[in-house]
Amino acid sequence: MTVTAIVPARDEAANIVDCLESLSWADRRVVYLDDRTTDRTAALARQAGAEVICGTFEHFAQFHNDAMDAVVADWIFFVDADERATPALAQEIRAVTAEDRAEVLWWVPRHNYIFGRLTLGAGWYPDYQARLLLKGRIQWERPVHEVAVADGPEGRLAQPLIHYNYEDLPDFIARQEGYTDYDAGQLFDRGLRPRLYTPYTQAVRHFWWRLVTLGGLRDGLHGLRMSLLMAYYEAIKYRKLARMWRESN
């Protein structure tokens, strides 16, 4: 059984070479390139020995489904450009794909480096992601925060991907603005109408959940900061939701 590593990418010249080097053990490496890319991602990927396939981006689930359809493979291992596969993870993937097992989808934990620091609390670990898929048995759904739906048993690997997440505070803010737009829209479509106090109560609840329940305390001041930031954007999400209801009237 062969393993094809697919890296969905848009403007990832800064990351693509290191990512592909961490995937040198795979039988085939494919960069599935967003056709909106304007930098040297494609040229760098080819220089690194990877195949480049260009696809049209409508939303994340569609992009992942199209990437799977574009390759002939037994197993597909999805890796984002800002992630790195360790030798230990590669060995584990080789082992489970070589065995006669029932699982058609394997979830992979991640070590998230946020602002350059490994973050194990506040919900950032184990952060399981659906990444190792038996071709033909998985379908991706949902436009943002895409979800892999399997038609068979699922398993969890032990070795983590390395994820260089949120380079700095401006990067964090920019992405959270996008996520909260989407999440507020989902709540609006479900008919959830917030009260005047909802952003504040949700922020407090979320802060406690991140800091205490999910162990943000284990990361010290860094964990406190991440819990505060996530709580703030929880409040922003509900403020955006309230604005949607005001504008709809």
URWO-V332041 format. One line per field, one symbol per residue. phi: phi as a letter, one per 30 degrees, with the letter a starting at -180 (. if undefined). psi: psi as a letter, one per 30 degrees, with the letter a starting at -180 (. if undefined). A space follows every 10 residues. Layout:
phi->???
psi->???
//
This chain:
phi->.cccdccdbb hcedcddddd ddcddddabb cccddddccc edddddddjc dcbcbcccad dedddddddd bcadcccdbd dccbcdedde dddedddddd bddcbcccdb cdcchibdcc cijcbdhdbd bcbdejcbbd bidbhebccc cadbbbdcdd dcbdchdade dddddddddd eddddddddd idcddedeed ddddeddddd dcdcieedci dddddddddd dedddeeddd ddddddddd
psi->klkkkkjkkk hheffeeeee efgfflfkkk jjkkffkfag eeeeeeefgl kkkklkkele eeeeeeeeff lkldkkjkkl fglkkleeee eeeeefffli lfkfkkkklk jkjkhgkkjf aggfkfhkkj ejkjkfgkkk lkelhkkkjk galllklekl kkjikieaee eeeeeeeeee eeeeeeeeff gjjllefeee eeeeeeeeee eeeggfffgb eeeeeeeeee eefeeeefee eeeeeeff.
//
